[in-house]
C-alpha cells in the first residue's frame, strides 16, 4: 500500500504528476492506494480530507476502460464521481474499492484524482497516479529470484540441478497446479495439503444460513457447532439462548477447510441485568482464536445517557488499534434494563463492517428509552479496516470483558453473501 501526501513536491513523489497549479484551498490530506491489482481481485484506495472540509466532490478518471471504483457499494452520481458531506465531528476519510474486469497481461493504469467544492471550483491540484496491473496466474518476482539464487549456488551440478528441479516442480504445483487431475485423483487430501501446508486460503463457505442456537441435552453448546469455553451454557427453553460466561473466546464451527468471507449476521442480545455494562462480539476470528475484529457496545449509565460503539483489531490476543468509524458520535440511549433486547444487523464485506442497531422489548411506559422504540429506531455505523484487510475470512465468536461477564444471545443467524 502506497502512502501519498497529495500536495508534496513531485520530486519527492515520483508516482504523481501535477497537471494544474495548486489553488489556495485544498481538499486532500493523504492518499493511500494499492501498489498493484492482481487479476480481478479488488484493491483498497483511501482518501483523507482536510478537517475543515464540509463538502467535496471527488472525481476519478482512468486512462483505460474496464477499471471500476466504488464506495460502500455505490458507483457515484456519475461513473467515478462521488459527493460527500461531513458533519462537524465526523471523520474526514473515505474508503474506495478499485478493480479491473480482467487483466490479460502486465501493464499500468493511470488514475487522475481531482476534488471540487459545491461551486465546481478545483480544490488543490489534479493528481495522477499509476498502479501496476498483473494477471492472476503470473508467478511473482520472489520465486524467480529463488530460482536465480539456486543457479548461482556454488555447488556441483549433481547437487544444484536436482534442487533446482525439485523447487521448480514445487513452484509449478503451487502457482499453476493441475487442479482437475489432482482433485480427481486425490480429492479432499489435495485440498487439505493446499490449505494446511501451501498457504491457500480456505474455500468459501456457502450455505443458505447458519443457526447455531440449538437445544442440547447436556445444557452445553453443541460441540459440532461450537468451539466454546466450558462455562458457556444453552437454555433449552424456547426460544433457545446462548449464555456466554467469562472472558474466554468461543466461536462457531463451519465445515472443514472452509471459512466465512463476506456475510450478513442477524444477532439479538437480551440485557441480563440492570448492571450489565457491555456486549462484545468478534468477527473474522482466526484459527488461533487470538486474531480477530472485536466490537464493543458499552451501555449507557445514569451519568451518561449514550451508548459507546467501538471496533478494534486484535492480534495475538491484544488490541493493536481501533477501526475507522464513519460516525464517531455516541448512540443516544438511556440506561438499559433487564429484558431489553438489542437487535444488531451486520454486513461484513471486504474490509468494511456495516451495522444497524435497534432497541426492542421496552415494556415500562415510564422508561425513557420508549422514545427510541418505533420509528426511527435504527442506529447506523460503518467500521473500516483502513489497511489492507488483516483478516479477509474467519468465523464469528463472543467473549466477555472479564471472568464475571455474562451475556445472553437469543438469536444468531449467519448468511453468506454470494
C-alpha positions as CSV (number, residue, x, y, z in Angstrom):
1,X,0.0,0.0,0.0
2,X,1.5,3.3,-1.0
3,X,1.1,6.4,1.3
4,X,0.8,9.6,-0.6
5,X,0.7,13.2,0.5
6,X,-1.3,15.0,-2.3
7,X,0.4,18.4,-2.0
8,X,4.0,17.1,-1.7
9,X,6.5,18.3,-4.3
10,X,6.8,15.9,-7.3
11,X,10.4,15.2,-6.8
12,X,9.6,13.6,-3.5
13,X,6.8,11.6,-5.1
14,X,7.8,10.2,-8.5
15,X,4.4,8.4,-8.9
16,X,2.5,11.6,-9.0
17,X,2.3,14.4,-11.7
18,X,0.8,17.9,-11.1
19,X,-1.4,18.8,-14.0
20,X,-2.8,22.1,-12.8
21,X,-1.5,24.8,-10.4
22,X,-2.5,24.2,-6.8
23,X,-5.2,26.6,-5.6
24,X,-5.1,28.2,-2.2
25,X,-7.6,25.8,-0.8
26,X,-7.1,22.1,-0.9
27,X,-9.3,19.1,0.0
28,X,-7.0,16.1,0.4
29,X,-4.5,15.5,3.2
30,X,-3.5,11.9,2.4
31,X,-4.0,9.2,-0.3
32,X,-3.3,5.5,0.1
33,X,-3.6,3.3,-2.9
34,X,-2.6,-0.3,-3.8
35,X,0.8,-0.9,-5.4
36,X,-0.8,-3.3,-7.8
37,X,-4.1,-5.1,-8.8
38,X,-3.9,-8.8,-9.4
39,X,-6.4,-10.5,-11.7
40,X,-10.0,-9.5,-10.9
41,X,-9.2,-9.1,-7.2
42,X,-10.2,-5.6,-6.0
43,X,-7.8,-3.3,-4.0
44,X,-8.5,-0.6,-1.4
45,X,-8.0,3.1,-2.0
46,X,-8.3,5.5,0.9
47,X,-8.7,9.3,0.9
48,X,-8.3,11.5,4.0
49,X,-9.7,15.0,3.7
50,X,-8.9,18.3,5.4
51,X,-10.6,18.6,8.8
52,X,-12.2,21.9,7.9
53,X,-14.0,20.4,4.9
54,X,-17.8,20.1,5.0
55,X,-18.5,19.1,1.4
56,X,-16.4,17.8,-1.5
57,X,-16.9,16.3,-5.0
58,X,-14.2,13.7,-5.9
59,X,-13.7,12.6,-9.5
60,X,-11.6,9.5,-10.5
61,X,-10.6,9.3,-14.2
62,X,-8.8,6.3,-15.7
63,X,-6.8,6.1,-18.9
64,X,-8.2,2.6,-19.8
65,X,-11.6,1.1,-19.7
66,X,-12.6,-1.9,-17.6
67,X,-11.4,-0.3,-14.4
68,X,-14.1,0.5,-11.9
69,X,-14.3,2.2,-8.5
70,X,-17.0,2.1,-5.8
71,X,-17.5,3.5,-2.3
72,X,-19.6,1.3,0.1
73,X,-21.0,-0.4,-3.0
74,X,-22.1,2.8,-4.7
75,X,-20.7,3.8,-8.1
76,X,-21.3,7.5,-7.6
77,X,-23.6,10.1,-9.2
78,X,-21.8,9.5,-12.4
79,X,-19.2,6.9,-13.1
80,X,-16.2,7.8,-11.0
81,X,-17.8,10.9,-9.4
82,X,-18.6,10.9,-5.7
83,X,-20.1,13.6,-3.4
84,X,-19.5,13.7,0.3
85,X,-20.9,15.9,3.1
86,X,-19.4,15.9,6.6
87,X,-20.8,16.7,10.0
88,X,-18.7,18.7,12.4
89,X,-17.4,15.7,14.4
90,X,-17.3,13.2,11.5
91,X,-14.1,11.5,10.4
92,X,-12.9,13.1,7.1
93,X,-12.0,9.9,5.4
94,X,-13.5,7.5,2.8
95,X,-12.6,4.1,1.6
96,X,-13.0,3.0,-2.1
97,X,-12.7,-0.3,-3.8
98,X,-10.9,-0.3,-7.1
99,X,-10.7,-3.3,-9.5
100,X,-10.3,-4.5,-13.1
101,X,-12.7,-6.6,-15.0
102,X,-9.9,-8.7,-16.4
103,X,-6.1,-8.4,-16.7
104,X,-4.6,-10.3,-19.6
105,X,-1.0,-9.0,-19.4
106,X,1.1,-6.9,-17.1
107,X,0.5,-3.2,-17.6
108,X,-0.1,0.0,-15.7
109,X,-3.2,2.1,-15.2
110,X,-3.1,5.9,-14.7
111,X,-5.6,7.4,-12.2
112,X,-6.4,11.1,-12.1
113,X,-7.9,12.3,-8.8
114,X,-9.5,15.7,-8.5
115,X,-11.6,17.5,-5.8
116,X,-14.0,20.3,-6.2
117,X,-16.3,22.4,-4.0
118,X,-20.1,22.9,-4.4
119,X,-19.5,25.6,-7.0
120,X,-17.3,23.4,-9.1
121,X,-14.0,25.2,-8.0
122,X,-11.0,23.0,-8.0
123,X,-9.6,22.3,-4.5
124,X,-5.9,21.6,-4.9
125,X,-4.1,20.0,-7.9
126,X,-5.4,17.2,-10.0
127,X,-3.1,14.3,-9.1
128,X,-2.1,11.4,-11.3
129,X,-1.0,8.0,-10.0
130,X,-0.1,4.7,-11.6
131,X,-1.0,1.3,-10.4
132,X,0.6,-1.9,-11.7
133,X,-1.9,-4.5,-13.2
134,X,-0.8,-8.1,-13.1
135,X,-2.6,-11.3,-14.3
136,X,-3.6,-13.6,-11.5
137,X,-1.6,-16.6,-12.7
138,X,1.7,-14.8,-13.2
139,X,4.5,-16.1,-11.0
140,X,5.7,-13.1,-8.9
141,X,9.3,-12.0,-8.6
142,X,10.1,-13.8,-5.3
143,X,10.1,-17.4,-6.8
144,X,12.0,-16.1,-9.8
145,X,14.7,-14.7,-7.5
146,X,14.8,-18.0,-5.7
147,X,15.5,-19.9,-8.9
148,X,18.2,-17.5,-9.8
149,X,19.8,-17.9,-6.4
150,X,19.9,-21.6,-6.8
151,X,21.5,-21.3,-10.2
152,X,24.2,-19.1,-8.7
153,X,24.8,-21.5,-5.8
154,X,28.4,-22.6,-5.7
155,X,27.7,-26.3,-5.6
156,X,28.3,-29.1,-8.0
157,X,25.8,-29.7,-10.8
158,X,24.8,-33.0,-9.1
159,X,23.5,-31.0,-6.1
160,X,22.4,-27.8,-7.7
161,X,20.3,-29.2,-10.6
162,X,18.3,-31.8,-8.6
163,X,17.5,-29.0,-6.1
164,X,16.5,-26.7,-9.0
165,X,14.2,-29.3,-10.4
166,X,12.5,-30.0,-7.1
167,X,12.0,-26.3,-6.4
168,X,10.7,-25.7,-9.9
169,X,8.2,-28.6,-9.6
170,X,7.1,-27.2,-6.2
171,X,6.6,-23.7,-7.6
172,X,4.7,-25.0,-10.6
173,X,2.4,-27.1,-8.4
174,X,1.7,-24.1,-6.2
175,X,1.1,-21.4,-8.8
176,X,-0.2,-23.5,-11.7
177,X,-1.3,-26.8,-10.2
178,X,-3.0,-29.4,-12.4
179,X,-6.1,-28.8,-10.3
180,X,-8.5,-31.0,-12.2
181,X,-6.2,-34.0,-12.2
182,X,-5.3,-33.6,-8.5
183,X,-8.9,-33.1,-7.4
184,X,-10.0,-36.1,-9.4
185,X,-7.1,-38.3,-8.1
186,X,-6.7,-37.1,-4.5
187,X,-9.8,-35.1,-3.8
188,X,-10.0,-33.9,-0.2
189,X,-6.4,-34.8,0.6
190,X,-5.2,-32.4,-2.1
191,X,-7.4,-29.6,-0.7
192,X,-6.1,-30.3,2.8
193,X,-2.4,-30.1,1.6
194,X,-3.1,-26.8,-0.2
195,X,-4.8,-25.1,2.7
196,X,-2.7,-26.5,5.6
197,X,0.8,-26.6,4.0
198,X,0.8,-24.5,0.8
199,X,-0.9,-21.3,2.2
200,X,-4.0,-21.5,0.1
201,X,-7.0,-19.7,1.7
202,X,-9.9,-21.9,2.9
203,X,-12.7,-22.4,0.5
204,X,-15.6,-20.0,0.8
205,X,-18.4,-21.4,3.0
206,X,-21.6,-21.3,1.0
207,X,-25.0,-22.4,2.5
208,X,-28.4,-21.0,3.0
209,X,-27.6,-20.0,6.6
210,X,-26.2,-21.0,10.0
211,X,-28.5,-21.1,13.0
212,X,-26.2,-22.4,15.8
213,X,-28.6,-21.9,18.7
214,X,-30.0,-25.4,19.1
215,X,-31.2,-27.4,22.1
216,X,-28.7,-29.5,23.9
217,X,-29.3,-32.4,26.3
218,X,-26.1,-31.6,28.2
219,X,-27.1,-27.9,28.6
220,X,-23.8,-27.0,26.8
221,X,-23.4,-25.6,23.3
222,X,-23.4,-28.3,20.7
223,X,-19.7,-29.4,20.2
224,X,-20.4,-29.9,16.5
225,X,-21.5,-26.3,16.1
226,X,-19.4,-24.5,18.8
227,X,-15.8,-24.4,20.0
228,X,-16.8,-22.8,23.3
229,X,-15.4,-22.4,26.9
230,X,-16.7,-24.9,29.4
231,X,-18.5,-22.2,31.3
232,X,-20.9,-21.5,28.4
233,X,-24.4,-22.9,28.5
234,X,-27.5,-23.3,26.4
235,X,-31.0,-22.6,27.7
236,X,-33.3,-25.4,26.5
237,X,-36.4,-23.3,26.9
238,X,-37.9,-21.9,23.7
239,X,-36.5,-19.7,22.4
240,X,-33.1,-21.2,22.9
241,X,-30.5,-18.9,24.3
242,X,-26.7,-19.0,24.4
243,X,-25.2,-17.9,27.8
244,X,-21.6,-16.7,27.4
245,X,-19.7,-16.5,30.7
246,X,-16.2,-15.2,31.3
247,X,-13.6,-13.6,29.0
248,X,-12.7,-16.8,27.1
249,X,-13.2,-16.8,23.3
250,X,-15.8,-19.1,21.8
251,X,-16.6,-19.4,18.1
252,X,-19.0,-21.2,15.8
253,X,-17.8,-24.0,13.6
254,X,-18.1,-24.3,9.9
255,X,-17.3,-27.2,7.5
256,X,-13.7,-28.3,7.5
257,X,-11.4,-26.5,5.0
258,X,-13.9,-23.7,4.6
259,X,-14.3,-20.2,6.2
260,X,-16.7,-17.3,6.2
261,X,-15.7,-14.5,3.9
262,X,-18.4,-11.9,3.2
263,X,-21.6,-12.5,5.2
264,X,-24.6,-11.0,7.0
265,X,-25.4,-11.6,10.6
266,X,-28.7,-11.2,12.5
267,X,-27.9,-11.0,16.2
268,X,-30.1,-10.5,19.2
269,X,-28.8,-9.8,22.7
270,X,-31.0,-9.7,25.8
271,X,-29.9,-7.4,28.6
272,X,-29.4,-9.8,31.6
273,X,-29.5,-7.2,34.4
274,X,-29.6,-3.5,35.0
275,X,-25.9,-3.8,36.0
276,X,-24.8,-5.2,32.6
277,X,-22.3,-2.8,31.2
278,X,-21.5,-4.0,27.7
279,X,-21.8,-6.6,24.9
280,X,-18.9,-7.9,22.9
281,X,-18.8,-9.9,19.7
282,X,-16.0,-11.0,17.3
283,X,-15.8,-11.2,13.5
284,X,-13.3,-12.9,11.2
285,X,-11.9,-14.9,14.1
286,X,-8.8,-16.9,13.0
287,X,-8.0,-20.5,13.9
288,X,-5.8,-19.4,16.8
289,X,-8.7,-17.5,18.4
290,X,-6.3,-14.7,19.2
291,X,-6.6,-12.7,16.0
292,X,-9.9,-11.1,15.1
293,X,-12.0,-7.9,14.8
294,X,-13.6,-7.1,18.2
295,X,-16.7,-4.9,18.5
296,X,-17.9,-3.5,21.8
297,X,-21.2,-1.8,22.7
298,X,-20.8,0.0,26.0
299,X,-24.2,0.5,27.6
300,X,-25.5,3.9,28.9
301,X,-25.3,4.8,32.5
302,X,-27.2,7.1,34.8
303,X,-24.4,9.7,34.4
304,X,-24.1,9.3,30.6
305,X,-27.2,8.9,28.5
306,X,-25.5,7.4,25.5
307,X,-24.0,4.1,24.3
308,X,-20.4,4.0,23.0
309,X,-19.9,1.7,20.0
310,X,-16.3,0.8,19.1
311,X,-14.4,-1.6,16.8
312,X,-10.8,-2.8,17.2
313,X,-8.2,-5.1,15.6
314,X,-6.8,-7.8,17.9
315,X,-3.6,-9.6,17.2
316,X,-2.2,-12.3,19.4
317,X,-5.0,-11.6,21.9
318,X,-4.1,-7.9,22.2
319,X,-5.7,-4.8,20.9
320,X,-3.4,-3.3,18.3
321,X,-5.5,-0.3,17.0
322,X,-9.1,0.9,16.6
323,X,-11.1,0.6,13.3
324,X,-12.1,3.7,11.5
325,X,-15.8,4.5,12.1
326,X,-17.8,6.8,9.8
327,X,-19.7,8.5,12.7
328,X,-17.8,8.8,16.0
329,X,-20.7,10.4,17.9
330,X,-22.1,8.2,20.7
331,X,-25.5,6.5,20.3
332,X,-28.3,8.3,22.1
333,X,-29.9,5.9,24.6
334,X,-30.9,6.0,28.2
335,X,-29.8,3.2,30.6
336,X,-30.9,-0.3,29.5
337,X,-32.9,-2.5,31.8
338,X,-33.2,-6.3,32.3
339,X,-35.2,-7.8,29.5
340,X,-34.4,-5.1,26.9
341,X,-33.4,-6.6,23.6
342,X,-30.7,-5.3,21.2
343,X,-31.3,-6.2,17.5
344,X,-28.0,-6.0,15.6
345,X,-27.8,-6.4,11.8
346,X,-24.3,-6.8,10.5
347,X,-22.9,-6.9,6.9
348,X,-19.2,-7.9,6.8
349,X,-17.9,-7.3,3.3
350,X,-14.2,-6.9,2.4
351,X,-12.7,-4.6,4.9
352,X,-15.9,-2.9,6.0
353,X,-18.5,-3.8,8.7
354,X,-21.8,-2.1,8.3
355,X,-24.2,-2.0,11.3
356,X,-27.8,-1.3,12.1
357,X,-28.9,-1.4,15.7
358,X,-32.4,-1.4,17.2
359,X,-33.7,-1.4,20.8
360,X,-36.7,-3.6,21.5
361,X,-38.7,-5.1,24.3
362,X,-39.0,-1.9,26.3
363,X,-42.1,-2.6,28.4
364,X,-42.3,0.0,31.1
365,X,-44.1,3.1,29.6
366,X,-42.1,5.2,32.1
367,X,-38.8,4.0,30.6
368,X,-37.1,7.0,28.8
369,X,-35.9,4.6,26.1
370,X,-39.6,4.3,25.0
371,X,-38.9,7.3,22.7
372,X,-36.4,5.1,20.7
373,X,-38.9,2.3,20.2
374,X,-40.8,2.7,16.9
375,X,-39.8,4.9,14.1
376,X,-37.0,5.8,13.7
377,X,-35.3,3.0,15.7
378,X,-32.1,2.2,13.9
379,X,-28.6,3.5,14.7
380,X,-26.3,3.1,11.7
381,X,-22.5,2.8,11.9
382,X,-19.8,1.5,9.4
383,X,-16.4,0.4,10.5
384,X,-13.4,0.1,8.2
385,X,-10.0,-1.6,8.4
386,X,-8.0,1.2,6.7
387,X,-5.0,-1.0,5.9
388,X,-5.2,-4.0,3.7
389,X,-7.7,-6.3,5.4
390,X,-5.9,-8.1,8.1
391,X,-8.4,-10.9,8.2
392,X,-10.3,-11.5,4.9
393,X,-12.0,-14.6,6.3
394,X,-12.8,-16.2,9.7
395,X,-15.7,-17.2,11.9
396,X,-18.0,-15.5,14.4
397,X,-17.4,-15.5,18.1
398,X,-18.0,-14.0,21.5
399,X,-16.1,-13.1,24.7
400,X,-16.7,-11.1,27.8
401,X,-14.9,-8.1,29.4
402,X,-13.8,-10.2,32.4
403,X,-14.4,-13.5,34.2
404,X,-17.7,-12.2,35.7
405,X,-19.2,-11.1,32.4
406,X,-22.5,-12.8,31.4
407,X,-24.1,-12.3,28.0
408,X,-27.3,-13.9,26.6
409,X,-27.7,-14.3,22.9
410,X,-31.3,-15.3,21.9
411,X,-30.9,-15.2,18.2
412,X,-27.9,-15.7,15.8
413,X,-28.3,-16.3,12.1
414,X,-25.5,-16.0,9.5
415,X,-25.9,-15.8,5.8
416,X,-23.1,-15.9,3.2
417,X,-23.1,-13.0,0.7
418,X,-22.7,-14.8,-2.7
